[in-house]
């Protein structure tokens, strides 16, 4: 492989793994169950949402 091909490979590996690390860090700071439109609402529990899904079908 040429030097430029190795440089591009290393660059893209860093970009992909860096994005994964940034995503993991963001989820550790603010877990999914605490963010979003519904947030930690009592109406956003698994049981309530599953009940709504079953009612619609």
Legacy VTK file of the C-alpha trace (Angstrom):
# vtk DataFile Version 3.0
C-alpha trace
ASCII
DATASET POLYDATA
POINTS 57 float
0.000 0.000 0.000
1.127 3.496 -0.666
1.727 6.061 2.033
-1.341 8.076 1.084
-3.562 4.975 1.249
-2.307 4.163 4.740
-2.826 7.768 5.820
-6.417 7.742 4.516
-7.093 4.391 6.220
-5.814 5.684 9.563
-7.817 8.905 9.166
-11.084 7.082 8.531
-10.469 4.575 11.336
-9.963 7.495 13.733
-13.130 9.215 12.452
-15.300 6.092 12.798
-13.989 4.972 16.207
-13.967 8.580 17.424
-17.631 8.911 16.499
-18.417 5.731 18.391
-16.520 6.972 21.454
-18.293 10.353 21.288
-21.685 8.621 21.049
-20.938 6.415 24.043
-19.756 9.426 26.056
-22.914 11.386 25.162
-25.181 8.495 26.175
-23.340 8.074 29.471
-23.878 11.773 30.274
-27.581 11.791 29.354
-29.174 8.322 29.072
-32.024 7.874 26.607
-34.686 7.567 29.302
-33.925 11.090 30.560
-33.904 12.993 27.271
-36.366 13.605 24.487
-39.880 14.949 24.260
-41.397 12.761 26.973
-38.425 12.769 29.352
-38.965 11.011 32.689
-42.760 11.394 32.494
-45.024 8.910 34.263
-46.811 8.511 30.920
-43.612 7.343 29.230
-43.120 4.056 31.085
-42.781 0.833 29.136
-46.105 -0.503 30.399
-48.051 2.606 29.351
-46.435 2.795 25.918
-46.954 -0.935 25.263
-50.588 -0.520 26.288
-50.990 2.282 23.738
-49.419 0.131 21.039
-51.775 -2.754 21.802
-54.827 -0.453 21.773
-53.938 0.885 18.319
-53.595 -2.536 16.700
LINES 1 58
57 0 1 2 3 4 5 6 7 8 9 10 11 12 13 14 15 16 17 18 19 20 21 22 23 24 25 26 27 28 29 30 31 32 33 34 35 36 37 38 39 40 41 42 43 44 45 46 47 48 49 50 51 52 53 54 55 56
